[in-house]
Amino acid sequence: MPGKGKRKGRSQPRGKKQKKPEVDILSPAAMLNLYYIAHNVAGCLHLRGFRWPGATKSKKGKNKT
């Protein structure tokens, strides 16, 4: 089948990892995004990675019907 070969692309040299840029979660752009996706403070913290021990884990790929 055409198009089912190995992809050739640029790869990073082994041993060197690019540093992820440090993101300010309190920047105006981040706050605007959070305003539209979070419903309350607990949801805000959960989305930003500050989870608490009793929090339920969300199931990825759950189908809604």
C-alpha positions in Angstrom: 0.0 0.0 0.0 1.4 3.4 -0.8 2.2 5.7 2.0 2.9 3.0 4.6 6.6 3.3 4.9 8.9 4.6 7.5 8.7 8.3 8.0 11.9 10.2 7.6 12.1 13.3 9.7 14.4 15.4 11.8 15.3 13.7 15.0 17.0 15.2 18.0 20.5 13.8 18.8 20.4 11.3 21.6 21.3 12.4 25.0 20.2 16.0 24.5 16.6 16.9 25.4 15.1 20.2 24.6 14.0 22.2 27.6 10.3 22.9 27.8 9.7 26.6 28.2 8.6 27.6 31.6 4.9 28.5 31.5 3.3 31.1 33.7 -0.1 29.7 34.7 -1.1 33.2 36.0 -0.5 35.0 32.7 -3.5 36.8 31.1 -3.7 34.3 28.2 -3.7 31.3 30.7 -6.3 33.0 32.8 -8.6 33.6 29.8 -8.3 30.0 28.8 -9.0 28.8 32.3 -12.0 31.0 32.5 -13.6 29.1 29.7 -12.6 25.5 30.7 -12.9 25.5 34.5 -16.2 25.6 36.4 -14.9 26.2 39.9 -11.7 26.5 41.9 -11.3 22.8 42.4 -11.6 22.2 38.7 -9.1 24.9 38.0 -6.5 23.4 40.3 -7.2 19.9 38.9 -6.7 21.1 35.3 -3.4 22.8 36.3 -2.0 19.6 37.8 -2.6 20.3 41.5 -4.6 17.2 42.4 -5.6 16.1 45.9 -5.3 12.5 47.3 -9.1 11.7 47.3 -9.7 12.9 43.7 -11.1 10.5 41.3 -9.1 9.7 38.2 -10.8 10.6 35.0 -11.1 8.0 32.3 -9.6 9.1 29.0 -11.5 8.3 25.9 -14.8 7.7 27.6 -17.6 7.6 25.1 -20.7 9.8 25.7 -23.9 8.4 24.2 
